[in-house]
Amino acid sequence: MKNTHQNLLYIFILVFISCVKTDDFDIPNIESEEPIITSNTTIKAVKNSFNQSNEKVYTFPANDDSIIEAYIISSDEAGNFYKNISIQDNYENPTAGIELLIDMKDYYTKFNFGTKVYIKMSGLSIDNNNGKYRIGYLSKNSIEEIPEPLINDFIIRSTESSKIQPKQISIADFNNEIIGTYIQLQNIQFKNNEIGKTIAGESNDKFTSERVLIQCDNRLTTILSTSTYSSFKSNYYQIKREV
């Protein structure tokens, strides 16, 4: 069967053979009251606004009252993410995801994995970078991180935190709709030439490592990317030989 190669750089995977847990971050003890705010739009609708604009970057006007409700599915605690937060529209069975660019390090101490947030779109901009939709702050003609002093104006943290349930899919199910969502692949393993390699600590790993995953039942393949700045880059994959 002909292999299908797809890039998983922006799809979040929980893999049974992974040696790093991604859904086990401690929730900070932030005492606050639930914000009085209600969402009135969705991630899909925000993407549609960009697509219908036919612009490279679409900025929501100052009088726009669009508010997204979403759940955080990324963490920078281990260094695998940097100044970007990935969110999806539900803690289980998500239908859309998107990325938030923020000028904030160690955001997991406030915007931690599983937390519900509200995003006020007024004054924010959206683009599409090679299939990945991003929300950020317009600077000249491009999107940059939301400045840290302004983050609280746009991103409202709820007191609600949920256990994110990964969506169970196969490589054959990959499509544009799942980009930026949290998924789980089963019955997969690394190819033979990945045996003995570190996660992202090889001499030829620059900025990100790329390791080939193969589906055992249909032989489809994809690429798993990991940041070389991650704290676990020198760990070794727990892998089996290809069958």
Secondary structure, DSSP 8 states (H G I E B T S, - for coil): ------B-TTSEEEETT-SS-SS-----------------B-HHHHHHHHHHHT-SSEE--TT---EEEEEE----TTSS--SEEEEES-SSS-S-EEEEEBS-SSGGGTS-TTEEEEEE-TT-EEEEETTEEEEEEEETTEEE-B-GGGHHHHEEEEEEE-----EEE-GGG--GGGTTSEEEE-SEEE-GGGTT-BSS-STT--SEEEEEEEETTT--EEEEEEETTSTTTTSB-------
